[in-house]
Amino acid sequence: MTKRGNYTQILYLLQKAGLIDTLLKATDITLFLPTDAAMARVSPQTINDLSMNQTALVDLLSYHAVVGTAEKIGHHDNDKDLTSCNNKPIRINIYNSPIRVRSAEGIKVTDEDIHVANGYVHGIDGIMTAP
């Protein structure tokens, strides 16, 4: 992941939250991680506030992780529901018009099916919030 260079900010927050080891040890994972470009649109104050509130940071980042399944985004996965680490739903949608776009909880998937040792990472264009 770090070799791709697009996920340094979210990886920093995952490390700060103490979640990296948990995710690395999980048998199967699916992660929806905001790219650095998406994180650059978040105010520095918001990032700082999250960094200082461990509970809120862990809750937010846990919503971006699914443990127990390594899920690719298929061509027919419209209205597919996954369950995040904090037991909240993540809905995958595919929109075909005007161009084909995949989304996770309404956030555009920009980089899909990045294979990692224990699953898949999907780059997203924002931070997901639970419904």
DRENTORKOL-3810 file (N, C-alpha, C; in nm, 4 decimals):
REM DRENTORKOL-3810
@n.u->0.0815; n.v->-0.1200; n.w->0.0000; ca.u->0.0000; ca.v->0.0000; ca.w->0.0000; c.u->0.0856; c.v->0.1261; c.w->0.0000
@n.u->0.1859; n.v->0.1283; n.w->0.0855; ca.u->0.2664; ca.v->0.2502; ca.w->0.0927; c.u->0.3445; c.v->0.2729; c.w->-0.0356
@n.u->0.3709; n.v->0.1676; n.w->-0.1118; ca.u->0.4434; ca.v->0.1830; ca.w->-0.2376; c.u->0.3598; c.v->0.2582; c.w->-0.3408
@n.u->0.2281; n.v->0.2533; n.w->-0.3288; ca.u->0.1404; ca.v->0.3239; ca.w->-0.4228; c.u->0.1472; c.v->0.4749; c.w->-0.3992
@n.u->0.1726; n.v->0.5169; n.w->-0.2737; ca.u->0.1914; ca.v->0.6575; ca.w->-0.2449; c.u->0.0658; c.v->0.7409; c.w->-0.2302
@n.u->-0.0498; n.v->0.6815; n.w->-0.2495; ca.u->-0.1736; ca.v->0.7598; ca.w->-0.2450; c.u->-0.2480; c.v->0.7511; c.w->-0.1126
@n.u->-0.1932; n.v->0.6838; n.w->-0.0147; ca.u->-0.2685; ca.v->0.6569; ca.w->0.1074; c.u->-0.1907; c.v->0.6915; c.w->0.2342
@n.u->-0.0961; n.v->0.7812; n.w->0.2254; ca.u->-0.0107; ca.v->0.8107; ca.w->0.3405; c.u->-0.0888; c.v->0.8732; c.w->0.4560
@n.u->-0.1811; n.v->0.9616; n.w->0.4274; ca.u->-0.2564; ca.v->1.0292; ca.w->0.5345; c.u->-0.3437; c.v->0.9319; c.w->0.6127
@n.u->-0.4178; n.v->0.8464; n.w->0.5415; ca.u->-0.5065; ca.v->0.7529; ca.w->0.6111; c.u->-0.4257; c.v->0.6455; c.w->0.6835
@n.u->-0.3126; n.v->0.6043; n.w->0.6258; ca.u->-0.2275; ca.v->0.5075; ca.w->0.6945; c.u->-0.1700; c.v->0.5675; c.w->0.8225
@n.u->-0.1372; n.v->0.6956; n.w->0.8188; ca.u->-0.0913; ca.v->0.7646; ca.w->0.9399; c.u->-0.1998; c.v->0.7608; c.w->1.0476
@n.u->-0.3248; n.v->0.7898; n.w->1.0089; ca.u->-0.4344; ca.v->0.7888; ca.w->1.1064; c.u->-0.4624; c.v->0.6480; c.w->1.1585
@n.u->-0.4537; n.v->0.5472; n.w->1.0712; ca.u->-0.4713; ca.v->0.4089; ca.w->1.1168; c.u->-0.3632; c.v->0.3714; c.w->1.2178
@n.u->-0.2402; n.v->0.4161; n.w->1.1928; ca.u->-0.1309; ca.v->0.3914; ca.w->1.2878; c.u->-0.1575; c.v->0.4639; c.w->1.4188
@n.u->-0.1981; n.v->0.5892; n.w->1.4104; ca.u->-0.2270; ca.v->0.6706; ca.w->1.5294; c.u->-0.3378; c.v->0.6073; c.w->1.6136
@n.u->-0.4357; n.v->0.5451; n.w->1.5466; ca.u->-0.5482; ca.v->0.4818; ca.w->1.6161; c.u->-0.5113; c.v->0.3442; c.w->1.6715
@n.u->-0.3937; n.v->0.2932; n.w->1.6344; ca.u->-0.3521; ca.v->0.1624; ca.w->1.6815; c.u->-0.4207; c.v->0.0473; c.w->1.6095
@n.u->-0.4657; n.v->0.0709; n.w->1.4858; ca.u->-0.5409; ca.v->-0.0309; ca.w->1.4119; c.u->-0.4581; c.v->-0.1089; c.w->1.3094
@n.u->-0.3395; n.v->-0.0636; n.w->1.2781; ca.u->-0.2587; ca.v->-0.1285; ca.w->1.1741; c.u->-0.2329; c.v->-0.2757; c.w->1.2085
@n.u->-0.1868; n.v->-0.3042; n.w->1.3289; ca.u->-0.1566; ca.v->-0.4424; ca.w->1.3667; c.u->-0.2810; c.v->-0.5300; c.w->1.3620
@n.u->-0.3930; n.v->-0.4787; n.w->1.4081; ca.u->-0.5193; ca.v->-0.5536; ca.w->1.4043; c.u->-0.5560; c.v->-0.5893; c.w->1.2611
@n.u->-0.5440; n.v->-0.4930; n.w->1.1706; ca.u->-0.5783; ca.v->-0.5179; ca.w->1.0306; c.u->-0.4805; c.v->-0.6147; c.w->0.9654
@n.u->-0.3537; n.v->-0.6033; n.w->0.9978; ca.u->-0.2539; ca.v->-0.6941; ca.w->0.9406; c.u->-0.2728; c.v->-0.8382; c.w->0.9882
@n.u->-0.3214; n.v->-0.8553; n.w->1.1112; ca.u->-0.3403; ca.v->-0.9886; ca.w->1.1672; c.u->-0.4736; c.v->-1.0515; c.w->1.1261
@n.u->-0.5664; n.v->-0.9741; n.w->1.0748; ca.u->-0.6970; ca.v->-1.0270; ca.w->1.0355; c.u->-0.6809; c.v->-1.1260; c.w->0.9212
@n.u->-0.7608; n.v->-1.2315; n.w->0.9229; ca.u->-0.7537; ca.v->-1.3341; ca.w->0.8187; c.u->-0.7942; c.v->-1.2776; c.w->0.6835
@n.u->-0.9075; n.v->-1.2117; n.w->0.6769; ca.u->-0.9587; ca.v->-1.1528; ca.w->0.5532; c.u->-1.0081; c.v->-1.0125; c.w->0.5829
@n.u->-0.9674; n.v->-0.9154; n.w->0.4987; ca.u->-1.0126; ca.v->-0.7782; ca.w->0.5178; c.u->-1.0549; c.v->-0.7158; c.w->0.3854
@n.u->-1.1432; n.v->-0.6200; n.w->0.3979; ca.u->-1.1789; ca.v->-0.5307; ca.w->0.2888; c.u->-1.1725; c.v->-0.3911; c.w->0.3475
@n.u->-1.0902; n.v->-0.3058; n.w->0.2888; ca.u->-1.0749; ca.v->-0.1694; ca.w->0.3387; c.u->-1.1201; c.v->-0.0697; c.w->0.2333
@n.u->-1.1859; n.v->0.0348; n.w->0.2787; ca.u->-1.2239; ca.v->0.1477; ca.w->0.1943; c.u->-1.1470; c.v->0.2667; c.w->0.2482
@n.u->-1.0384; n.v->0.3027; n.w->0.1788; ca.u->-0.9480; ca.v->0.4052; ca.w->0.2312; c.u->-0.9478; c.v->0.5300; c.w->0.1443
@n.u->-0.9694; n.v->0.6454; n.w->0.2070; ca.u->-0.9611; ca.v->0.7710; ca.w->0.1323; c.u->-0.8193; c.v->0.7935; c.w->0.0800
@n.u->-0.8106; n.v->0.8366; n.w->-0.0441; ca.u->-0.6812; ca.v->0.8682; ca.w->-0.1039; c.u->-0.6249; c.v->0.9952; c.w->-0.0399
@n.u->-0.4974; n.v->1.0214; n.w->-0.0648; ca.u->-0.4382; ca.v->1.1456; ca.w->-0.0150; c.u->-0.5093; c.v->1.2675; c.w->-0.0732
@n.u->-0.5530; n.v->1.2587; n.w->-0.1976; ca.u->-0.6261; ca.v->1.3709; ca.w->-0.2583; c.u->-0.7568; c.v->1.3962; c.w->-0.1837
@n.u->-0.8253; n.v->1.2904; n.w->-0.1444; ca.u->-0.9495; ca.v->1.3053; ca.w->-0.0680; c.u->-0.9198; c.v->1.3620; c.w->0.0708
@n.u->-0.8144; n.v->1.3141; n.w->0.1336; ca.u->-0.7786; ca.v->1.3626; ca.w->0.2677; c.u->-0.7349; c.v->1.5082; c.w->0.2636
@n.u->-0.6782; n.v->1.5536; n.w->0.1524; ca.u->-0.6348; ca.v->1.6925; ca.w->0.1401; c.u->-0.7537; c.v->1.7886; c.w->0.1439
@n.u->-0.8727; n.v->1.7393; n.w->0.1145; ca.u->-0.9922; ca.v->1.8243; ca.w->0.1188; c.u->-1.0532; c.v->1.8346; c.w->0.2584
@n.u->-1.0013; n.v->1.7559; n.w->0.3519; ca.u->-1.0481; ca.v->1.7617; ca.w->0.4906; c.u->-0.9665; c.v->1.8687; c.w->0.5615
@n.u->-1.0344; n.v->1.9507; n.w->0.6379; ca.u->-0.9628; ca.v->2.0600; ca.w->0.7040; c.u->-0.8587; c.v->2.0055; c.w->0.8023
@n.u->-0.7443; n.v->2.0730; n.w->0.8104; ca.u->-0.6408; ca.v->2.0308; ca.w->0.9050; c.u->-0.6928; c.v->2.0277; c.w->1.0489
@n.u->-0.7843; n.v->2.1182; n.w->1.0818; ca.u->-0.8405; ca.v->2.1205; ca.w->1.2180; c.u->-0.9194; c.v->1.9933; c.w->1.2462
@n.u->-0.9955; n.v->1.9459; n.w->1.1466; ca.u->-1.0719; ca.v->1.8222; ca.w->1.1637; c.u->-0.9780; c.v->1.7042; c.w->1.1860
@n.u->-0.8716; n.v->1.6972; n.w->1.1066; ca.u->-0.7726; ca.v->1.5901; ca.w->1.1225; c.u->-0.7080; c.v->1.5980; c.w->1.2597
@n.u->-0.6724; n.v->1.7168; n.w->1.3023; ca.u->-0.6119; ca.v->1.7359; ca.w->1.4336; c.u->-0.7081; c.v->1.6948; c.w->1.5445
@n.u->-0.8349; n.v->1.7361; n.w->1.5339; ca.u->-0.9347; ca.v->1.7002; ca.w->1.6349; c.u->-0.9512; c.v->1.5486; c.w->1.6443
@n.u->-0.9552; n.v->1.4829; n.w->1.5283; ca.u->-0.9665; ca.v->1.3371; ca.w->1.5278; c.u->-0.8435; c.v->1.2726; c.w->1.5901
@n.u->-0.7276; n.v->1.3257; n.w->1.5595; ca.u->-0.6035; ca.v->1.2701; ca.w->1.6135; c.u->-0.5989; c.v->1.2793; c.w->1.7651
@n.u->-0.6662; n.v->1.3785; n.w->1.8204; ca.u->-0.6658; ca.v->1.3991; ca.w->1.9651; c.u->-0.7770; c.v->1.3221; c.w->2.0367
@n.u->-0.8737; n.v->1.2683; n.w->1.9620; ca.u->-0.9855; ca.v->1.1960; ca.w->2.0221; c.u->-0.9800; c.v->1.0504; c.w->1.9756
@n.u->-0.9103; n.v->0.9676; n.w->2.0518; ca.u->-0.8866; ca.v->0.8284; ca.w->2.0136; c.u->-1.0162; c.v->0.7521; c.w->1.9867
@n.u->-1.1170; n.v->0.7714; n.w->2.0696; ca.u->-1.2435; ca.v->0.6995; ca.w->2.0532; c.u->-1.3107; c.v->0.7352; c.w->1.9215
@n.u->-1.3185; n.v->0.8640; n.w->1.8902; ca.u->-1.3808; ca.v->0.9076; ca.w->1.7645; c.u->-1.2997; c.v->0.8607; c.w->1.6443
@n.u->-1.1679; n.v->0.8647; n.w->1.6551; ca.u->-1.0805; ca.v->0.8221; ca.w->1.5460; c.u->-1.0990; c.v->0.6729; c.w->1.5177
@n.u->-1.0969; n.v->0.5912; n.w->1.6216; ca.u->-1.1142; ca.v->0.4464; ca.w->1.6048; c.u->-1.2514; c.v->0.4158; c.w->1.5463
@n.u->-1.3556; n.v->0.4849; n.w->1.5940; ca.u->-1.4909; ca.v->0.4620; ca.w->1.5438; c.u->-1.5003; c.v->0.4963; c.w->1.3949
@n.u->-1.4462; n.v->0.6108; n.w->1.3562; ca.u->-1.4500; ca.v->0.6523; ca.w->1.2156; c.u->-1.3718; c.v->0.5552; c.w->1.1271
@n.u->-1.2519; n.v->0.5191; n.w->1.1671; ca.u->-1.1690; ca.v->0.4312; ca.w->1.0859; c.u->-1.2224; c.v->0.2879; c.w->1.0822
@n.u->-1.2839; n.v->0.2439; n.w->1.1900; ca.u->-1.3435; ca.v->0.1102; ca.w->1.1930; c.u->-1.4580; c.v->0.0989; c.w->1.0942
@n.u->-1.5227; n.v->0.2107; n.w->1.0650; ca.u->-1.6301; ca.v->0.2090; ca.w->0.9666; c.u->-1.5761; c.v->0.1865; c.w->0.8257
@n.u->-1.4499; n.v->0.2093; n.w->0.8036; ca.u->-1.3875; ca.v->0.1917; ca.w->0.6724; c.u->-1.3281; c.v->0.0520; c.w->0.6540
@n.u->-1.3493; n.v->-0.0375; n.w->0.7508; ca.u->-1.2898; ca.v->-0.1711; ca.w->0.7467; c.u->-1.3955; c.v->-0.2794; c.w->0.7645
@n.u->-1.3810; n.v->-0.3844; n.w->0.6858; ca.u->-1.4636; ca.v->-0.5046; ca.w->0.6984; c.u->-1.3670; c.v->-0.6186; c.w->0.7263
@n.u->-1.3876; n.v->-0.6886; n.w->0.8370; ca.u->-1.3009; ca.v->-0.8008; ca.w->0.8733; c.u->-1.3808; c.v->-0.9301; c.w->0.8592
@n.u->-1.3159; n.v->-1.0312; n.w->0.8036; ca.u->-1.3810; ca.v->-1.1603; ca.w->0.7871; c.u->-1.4197; c.v->-1.1908; c.w->0.6441
@n.u->-1.4017; n.v->-1.0936; n.w->0.5560; ca.u->-1.4275; ca.v->-1.1154; ca.w->0.4141; c.u->-1.3319; c.v->-1.0290; c.w->0.3320
@n.u->-1.2782; n.v->-1.0891; n.w->0.2279; ca.u->-1.1922; ca.v->-1.0168; ca.w->0.1334; c.u->-1.2763; c.v->-0.9967; c.w->0.0079
@n.u->-1.3270; n.v->-0.8779; n.w->-0.0103; ca.u->-1.4288; ca.v->-0.8505; ca.w->-0.1117; c.u->-1.3771; c.v->-0.7639; c.w->-0.2256
@n.u->-1.3795; n.v->-0.8213; n.w->-0.3461; ca.u->-1.3579; ca.v->-0.7414; ca.w->-0.4661; c.u->-1.4906; c.v->-0.6741; c.w->-0.4997
@n.u->-1.4840; n.v->-0.5655; n.w->-0.5739; ca.u->-1.6068; ca.v->-0.5024; ca.w->-0.6213; c.u->-1.6346; c.v->-0.5571; c.w->-0.7607
@n.u->-1.7360; n.v->-0.6394; n.w->-0.7708; ca.u->-1.7689; ca.v->-0.7026; ca.w->-0.8976; c.u->-1.8564; c.v->-0.6151; c.w->-0.9848
@n.u->-1.8728; n.v->-0.6584; n.w->-1.1067; ca.u->-1.9530; ca.v->-0.5832; ca.w->-1.2029; c.u->-2.1017; c.v->-0.5894; c.w->-1.1721
@n.u->-2.1434; n.v->-0.6817; n.w->-1.0875; ca.u->-2.2853; ca.v->-0.6987; ca.w->-1.0572; c.u->-2.3127; c.v->-0.6796; c.w->-0.9088
@n.u->-2.2308; n.v->-0.6010; n.w->-0.8406; ca.u->-2.2442; ca.v->-0.5837; ca.w->-0.6963; c.u->-2.3301; c.v->-0.4645; c.w->-0.6558
@n.u->-2.4221; n.v->-0.4231; n.w->-0.7393; ca.u->-2.5093; ca.v->-0.3113; ca.w->-0.7046; c.u->-2.5960; c.v->-0.3487; c.w->-0.5848
@n.u->-2.6117; n.v->-0.2544; n.w->-0.4934; ca.u->-2.6908; ca.v->-0.2723; ca.w->-0.3713; c.u->-2.6391; c.v->-0.3850; c.w->-0.2832
@n.u->-2.5102; n.v->-0.4069; n.w->-0.2856; ca.u->-2.4490; ca.v->-0.5080; ca.w->-0.1999; c.u->-2.4172; c.v->-0.4443; c.w->-0.0655
@n.u->-2.4497; n.v->-0.5125; n.w->0.0413; ca.u->-2.4225; ca.v->-0.4626; ca.w->0.1756; c.u->-2.3107; c.v->-0.5426; c.w->0.2413
@n.u->-2.2164; n.v->-0.4711; n.w->0.3005; ca.u->-2.1116; ca.v->-0.5301; ca.w->0.3826; c.u->-2.1293; c.v->-0.4752; c.w->0.5232
@n.u->-2.0719; n.v->-0.5407; n.w->0.6210; ca.u->-2.0811; ca.v->-0.4925; ca.w->0.7594; c.u->-1.9421; c.v->-0.4523; c.w->0.8069
@n.u->-1.9308; n.v->-0.3275; n.w->0.8497; ca.u->-1.8018; ca.v->-0.2739; ca.w->0.8943; c.u->-1.7624; c.v->-0.3332; c.w->1.0297
@n.u->-1.6398; n.v->-0.3063; n.w->1.0702; ca.u->-1.5891; ca.v->-0.3530; ca.w->1.1991; c.u->-1.6717; c.v->-0.3023; c.w->1.3169
@n.u->-1.7306; n.v->-0.1856; n.w->1.3009; ca.u->-1.8126; ca.v->-0.1347; ca.w->1.4102; c.u->-1.9610; c.v->-0.1638; c.w->1.3879
@n.u->-1.9861; n.v->-0.2697; n.w->1.3100; ca.u->-2.1202; ca.v->-0.3262; ca.w->1.2925; c.u->-2.2191; c.v->-0.2341; c.w->1.2227
@n.u->-2.1700; n.v->-0.1483; n.w->1.1366; ca.u->-2.2569; ca.v->-0.0586; ca.w->1.0603; c.u->-2.2514; c.v->-0.0983; c.w->0.9127
@n.u->-2.3607; n.v->-0.0782; n.w->0.8396; ca.u->-2.3633; ca.v->-0.1220; ca.w->0.7001; c.u->-2.2840; c.v->-0.0310; c.w->0.6067
@n.u->-2.2213; n.v->-0.0940; n.w->0.5085; ca.u->-2.1553; ca.v->-0.0234; ca.w->0.3988; c.u->-2.2218; c.v->-0.0736; c.w->0.2711
@n.u->-2.2878; n.v->0.0142; n.w->0.2006; ca.u->-2.3568; ca.v->-0.0259; ca.w->0.0780; c.u->-2.2709; c.v->0.0065; c.w->-0.0430
@n.u->-2.2556; n.v->-0.0928; n.w->-0.1297; ca.u->-2.1842; ca.v->-0.0777; ca.w->-0.2558; c.u->-2.2886; c.v->-0.0558; c.w->-0.3652
@n.u->-2.2690; n.v->0.0460; n.w->-0.4456; ca.u->-2.3589; ca.v->0.0733; ca.w->-0.5578; c.u->-2.2790; c.v->0.0922; c.w->-0.6852
@n.u->-2.3430; n.v->0.0591; n.w->-0.7965; ca.u->-2.2856; ca.v->0.0818; ca.w->-0.9282; c.u->-2.3832; c.v->0.1674; c.w->-1.0070
@n.u->-2.3330; n.v->0.2788; n.w->-1.0584; ca.u->-2.4136; ca.v->0.3687; ca.w->-1.1399; c.u->-2.3609; c.v->0.3626; c.w->-1.2827
@n.u->-2.4487; n.v->0.3427; n.w->-1.3779; ca.u->-2.4070; ca.v->0.3250; ca.w->-1.5170; c.u->-2.4222; c.v->0.4485; c.w->-1.6042
@n.u->-2.4872; n.v->0.5513; n.w->-1.5548; ca.u->-2.5147; ca.v->0.6658; ca.w->-1.6416; c.u->-2.4805; c.v->0.7949; c.w->-1.5692
@n.u->-2.4169; n.v->0.8897; n.w->-1.6279; ca.u->-2.3720; ca.v->0.8955; ca.w->-1.7660; c.u->-2.2452; c.v->0.8131; c.w->-1.7898
@n.u->-2.1682; n.v->0.7837; n.w->-1.6822; ca.u->-2.0523; ca.v->0.6949; ca.w->-1.6944; c.u->-2.0597; c.v->0.5930; c.w->-1.5808
@n.u->-1.9912; n.v->0.4846; n.w->-1.5957; ca.u->-1.9937; ca.v->0.3803; ca.w->-1.4925; c.u->-1.9110; c.v->0.4260; c.w->-1.3712
@n.u->-1.9777; n.v->0.4295; n.w->-1.2564; ca.u->-1.9137; ca.v->0.4704; ca.w->-1.1322; c.u->-1.9535; c.v->0.3713; c.w->-1.0229
@n.u->-1.8567; n.v->0.3294; n.w->-0.9465; ca.u->-1.8839; ca.v->0.2460; ca.w->-0.8290; c.u->-1.8701; c.v->0.3342; c.w->-0.7058
@n.u->-1.9537; n.v->0.3052; n.w->-0.6057; ca.u->-1.9450; ca.v->0.3832; ca.w->-0.4831; c.u->-1.9585; c.v->0.2934; c.w->-0.3612
@n.u->-1.9024; n.v->0.3401; n.w->-0.2523; ca.u->-1.9163; ca.v->0.2764; ca.w->-0.1217; c.u->-1.9774; c.v->0.3800; c.w->-0.0299
@n.u->-2.0969; n.v->0.3521; n.w->0.0140; ca.u->-2.1720; ca.v->0.4436; ca.w->0.1003; c.u->-2.1773; c.v->0.5848; c.w->0.0419
@n.u->-2.1980; n.v->0.5910; n.w->-0.0894; ca.u->-2.2148; ca.v->0.7181; ca.w->-0.1592; c.u->-2.0860; c.v->0.7878; c.w->-0.1979
@n.u->-1.9709; n.v->0.7305; n.w->-0.1617; ca.u->-1.8411; ca.v->0.7898; ca.w->-0.1937; c.u->-1.7825; c.v->0.7149; c.w->-0.3132
@n.u->-1.7380; n.v->0.7883; n.w->-0.4138; ca.u->-1.6848; ca.v->0.7280; ca.w->-0.5360; c.u->-1.5613; c.v->0.6429; c.w->-0.5074
@n.u->-1.5619; n.v->0.5216; n.w->-0.5610; ca.u->-1.4446; ca.v->0.4342; ca.w->-0.5546; c.u->-1.3543; c.v->0.4725; c.w->-0.6711
@n.u->-1.2343; n.v->0.5175; n.w->-0.6395; ca.u->-1.1417; ca.v->0.5658; ca.w->-0.7421; c.u->-1.0344; c.v->0.4642; c.w->-0.7791
@n.u->-1.0099; n.v->0.3699; n.w->-0.6908; ca.u->-0.9035; ca.v->0.2717; ca.w->-0.7111; c.u->-0.9517; c.v->0.1418; c.w->-0.6483
@n.u->-0.9969; n.v->0.0478; n.w->-0.7288; ca.u->-1.0597; ca.v->-0.0718; ca.w->-0.6727; c.u->-0.9717; c.v->-0.1951; c.w->-0.6818
@n.u->-1.0026; n.v->-0.2878; n.w->-0.5917; ca.u->-0.9440; ca.v->-0.4217; ca.w->-0.5921; c.u->-0.7913; c.v->-0.4226; c.w->-0.5827
@n.u->-0.7360; n.v->-0.3391; n.w->-0.4962; ca.u->-0.5917; ca.v->-0.3424; ca.w->-0.4700; c.u->-0.5668; c.v->-0.4625; c.w->-0.3791
@n.u->-0.4971; n.v->-0.5607; n.w->-0.4304; ca.u->-0.4734; ca.v->-0.6822; ca.w->-0.3531; c.u->-0.3638; c.v->-0.6580; c.w->-0.2495
@n.u->-0.3939; n.v->-0.6926; n.w->-0.1253; ca.u->-0.2952; ca.v->-0.6920; ca.w->-0.0174; c.u->-0.2882; c.v->-0.8348; c.w->0.0364
@n.u->-0.1950; n.v->-0.8636; n.w->0.1235; ca.u->-0.1710; ca.v->-1.0005; ca.w->0.1689; c.u->-0.2965; c.v->-1.0702; c.w->0.2215
@n.u->-0.3831; n.v->-0.9971; n.w->0.2892; ca.u->-0.4991; ca.v->-1.0609; ca.w->0.3513; c.u->-0.6333; c.v->-1.0074; c.w->0.3006
@n.u->-0.6346; n.v->-0.9486; n.w->0.1824; ca.u->-0.7631; ca.v->-0.9021; ca.w->0.1300; c.u->-0.7499; c.v->-0.7987; c.w->0.0212
@n.u->-0.8424; n.v->-0.7030; n.w->0.0253; ca.u->-0.8478; ca.v->-0.5996; ca.w->-0.0786; c.u->-0.8684; c.v->-0.4619; c.w->-0.0169
@n.u->-0.8072; n.v->-0.3642; n.w->-0.0812; ca.u->-0.8253; ca.v->-0.2231; ca.w->-0.0469; c.u->-0.8917; c.v->-0.1563; c.w->-0.1668
@n.u->-0.9867; n.v->-0.0689; n.w->-0.1362; ca.u->-1.0517; ca.v->0.0116; ca.w->-0.2395; c.u->-1.0284; c.v->0.1584; c.w->-0.2029
@n.u->-0.9646; n.v->0.2313; n.w->-0.2920; ca.u->-0.9415; ca.v->0.3742; ca.w->-0.2702; c.u->-1.0721; c.v->0.4492; c.w->-0.2945
@n.u->-1.1040; n.v->0.5407; n.w->-0.2044; ca.u->-1.2271; ca.v->0.6193; ca.w->-0.2182; c.u->-1.1964; c.v->0.7684; c.w->-0.2168
@n.u->-1.2898; n.v->0.8449; n.w->-0.2704; ca.u->-1.2707; ca.v->0.9888; ca.w->-0.2914; c.u->-1.3298; c.v->1.0720; c.w->-0.1782
@n.u->-1.3291; n.v->1.0213; n.w->-0.0584; ca.u->-1.3819; ca.v->1.0949; ca.w->0.0563; c.u->-1.3837; c.v->1.0061; c.w->0.1787
@n.u->-1.4374; n.v->1.0592; n.w->0.2847; ca.u->-1.4499; ca.v->0.9838; ca.w->0.4095; c.u->-1.5948; c.v->0.9395; c.w->0.4224
@n.u->-1.6143; n.v->0.8113; n.w->0.4464; ca.u->-1.7499; ca.v->0.7594; ca.w->0.4614; c.u->-1.8023; c.v->0.7910; c.w->0.6008
@n.u->-1.9305; n.v->0.8183; n.w->0.6084; ca.u->-1.9972; ca.v->0.8321; ca.w->0.7371; c.u->-2.1124; c.v->0.7333; c.w->0.7396
@n.u->-2.1343; n.v->0.6729; n.w->0.8536; ca.u->-2.2384; ca.v->0.5716; ca.w->0.8659; c.u->-2.3764; c.v->0.6341; c.w->0.8488
@n.u->-2.4691; n.v->0.5553; n.w->0.7903; ca.u->-2.6052; ca.v->0.6078; ca.w->0.7726; c.u->-2.6752; c.v->0.6271; c.w->0.9065
END
